[in-house]
Amino acid sequence: MLDLQINLHSNPSRYASKEMSKLFSSGTRFGTWRQLWLNLAIAEKELGLAISDRAIEQMRLHLELDEEQMKIAADEEKKRRHDVMAHVHTFGIVAPEAAGIIHLGATSCYVTDNADLIFLRQGLAILLPKLATVISRFTSFARQYRDLPTLGFTHFQPAQLTTVGKRATLWIQELLWDLRNLQRARSDLGFRGVKGTTGTQASFLTLFDGDHDKVEALDKRVTDLFGFPFAYPVTGQTYSRKIDADVLGPMSSLGATVHKICTDNY
């Protein structure tokens, strides 16, 4: 039986928390796509496009996929060779009043890339409190053992006496830097927003009869609905992969800190 709450990669079963595994699961990903389509439709309706209340309501009632819908989507993907269009079709089955307006004016990366940015932001929100807890516990540890002597090393050679608590402060300092850098990375995350196929918003300009102000308002409204502080002003079809690197950098730095702590205690 298909479990929508499990990411099928081997990492979750070995290393990931239930929270993180669920965040990056297929069920969460495709449910987030549906939320993206719903919020796009809400904003388009607010700005004057002919979208019925019934269409919005049907979409709102079917944001979560069950096993049957996942099977339909998988079958459709085999036929269409396109994951996003398969899910547009599947969503339209359970929200028939909205079938004609789901994904209206959008490109595949409207859902795939915006969803990835949502997951990055939520993943950091899961990680940061846990990191703060680790720092707090190491702080208590450092205070407790501030006077306990231990031999210090330089270049892996015995050197001078220090204390266990003093050594722990080195770990704390680096973890605090990691916390700062990850907080900064999260606060710097923007939304891809509503940019169209190649980032020109041409399809939305057509939908709104060339009204540029409405297209800009659409981009801002959808961004606001997802709680992002801003959308990137310029994208191609995708958001810049430099953004991924900006998150991976402090994540790898945290990994280096943890490795240092582990080798210190080996």
URMO-V27830 format. One record per residue. N is the residue number from 1. RES is the residue in one letter. SS is DSSP state (a for helix, b for strand, c for the rest). NEAR is the number of other ideal C-beta (glycine too) atoms within 12 Angstrom. Layout:
BEGIN
n: (N N)
res: (RES RES)
ss: (SS SS)
near: (NEAR NEAR)
END
This chain:
BEGIN
n: (1 2 3 4 5 6 7 8 9 10 11 12 13 14 15 16 17 18 19 20 21 22 23 24 25 26 27 28 29 30 31 32 33 34 35 36 37 38 39 40 41 42 43 44 45 46 47 48 49 50 51 52 53 54 55 56 57 58 59 60 61 62 63 64 65 66 67 68 69 70 71 72 73 74 75 76 77 78 79 80 81 82 83 84 85 86 87 88 89 90 91 92 93 94 95 96 97 98 99 100 101 102 103 104 105 106 107 108 109 110 111 112 113 114 115 116 117 118 119 120 121 122 123 124 125 126 127 128 129 130 131 132 133 134 135 136 137 138 139 140 141 142 143 144 145 146 147 148 149 150 151 152 153 154 155 156 157 158 159 160 161 162 163 164 165 166 167 168 169 170 171 172 173 174 175 176 177 178 179 180 181 182 183 184 185 186 187 188 189 190 191 192 193 194 195 196 197 198 199 200 201 202 203 204 205 206 207 208 209 210 211 212 213 214 215 216 217 218 219 220 221 222 223 224 225 226 227 228 229 230 231 232 233 234 235 236 237 238 239 240 241 242 243 244 245 246 247 248 249 250 251 252 253 254 255 256 257 258 259 260 261 262 263 264 265 266)
res: (M L D L Q I N L H S N P S R Y A S K E M S K L F S S G T R F G T W R Q L W L N L A I A E K E L G L A I S D R A I E Q M R L H L E L D E E Q M K I A A D E E K K R R H D V M A H V H T F G I V A P E A A G I I H L G A T S C Y V T D N A D L I F L R Q G L A I L L P K L A T V I S R F T S F A R Q Y R D L P T L G F T H F Q P A Q L T T V G K R A T L W I Q E L L W D L R N L Q R A R S D L G F R G V K G T T G T Q A S F L T L F D G D H D K V E A L D K R V T D L F G F P F A Y P V T G Q T Y S R K I D A D V L G P M S S L G A T V H K I C T D N Y)
ss: (c c c c c c c c c a a a a a c c c a a a a a a c c a a a a a a a a a a a a a a a a a a a a a c c c c c c a a a a a a a a a c c c c c a a a a a a a a a a a a a a c c a a a a a a a a a a a a c a a a c c c c c c c c c a a a a a a a a a a a a a a a a a a a a a a a a a a a a a a a a a a a a a c c c c b b b b b b c c b b b b b b b a a a a a a a a a a a a a a a a a a a a a a a a a c c b c c c c c c c c c c a a a a a a c c c c a a a a a a a a a a a a a a c c c c c b c c c c c c c c c c a a a a a a a a a a a a a a a a a a a a a a a c c)
near: (10 19 17 25 25 23 28 17 15 11 14 22 14 10 12 21 19 16 21 26 27 25 31 29 28 32 28 29 32 35 33 34 41 37 29 43 45 35 38 45 42 29 38 38 26 21 29 17 27 14 31 20 16 18 31 28 20 27 39 23 18 31 27 24 33 21 17 17 30 28 19 25 37 22 17 24 22 13 15 19 10 19 25 32 24 30 39 37 27 36 42 29 25 27 34 21 24 35 25 19 32 38 37 34 32 38 34 26 29 45 37 28 36 42 35 30 40 35 30 35 31 26 30 33 24 24 31 28 18 22 32 22 15 26 30 18 18 32 22 16 24 26 19 15 20 19 14 18 15 21 16 19 16 10 7 11 9 12 12 13 15 24 22 25 23 24 28 30 22 22 32 28 21 29 35 23 22 34 30 21 29 38 24 19 32 30 20 23 36 33 35 41 41 49 39 30 23 15 27 19 33 19 24 37 23 19 28 27 14 13 18 17 17 26 32 23 24 40 42 25 27 38 32 21 27 34 19 29 17 19 33 27 18 17 31 18 20 25 34 22 17 16 25 20 15 26 31 20 20 32 25 19 25 33 19 20 30 21 16 21 25 12 13 22 15 9)
END
